[in-house]
Amino acid sequence: MTADLPGPAGWSGPYDPEQYLQAVSEIEAFDTWADAVGMRDPAIRALWLAIARADLAGEPLTTADLYQRTGVSRYVVSRMVRRWASQKLLVAERNPLNQRHTIVCLTKDGRRYLMKALEAVIERNISV
């Protein structure tokens, strides 16, 4: 009957109740971070992280790469790239070698935005 009671007695699993509580706290901290940096939406977060990964690796990135790597729909990728380009966070230009592809690059402001968001994770050691 203890499994039906509220409190630590009902939390009998492979980890102790304190570890579960720590996981809840980490997820809450992640949600707070995501809200603060405008990445609460999983699709938005996936796009920004793919852009950051490519930029840090020095790899060229196209909108096709973005929807293939993230699973985000072409429509959402296109809409967000246009929005972020209008905010001067990235530059989106047609590939001169293949006009069907749009190359996406971070601007200094876009890189600053991502660095600030990621620094918050580094400093708080958010692991979720």
Secondary structure, 3 states (H helix, E strand, C coil): CHHHCCCHHHCCCCCCHHHHHHHHHHHHHHHHHHHHCCCCCHHHHHHHHHHHHHHHHCCCCEHHHHHHHHCCCHHHHHHHHHHHHHCCCEEEEEECCEEEEEEEEECHHHHHHHHHHHHHHHHHCCCC
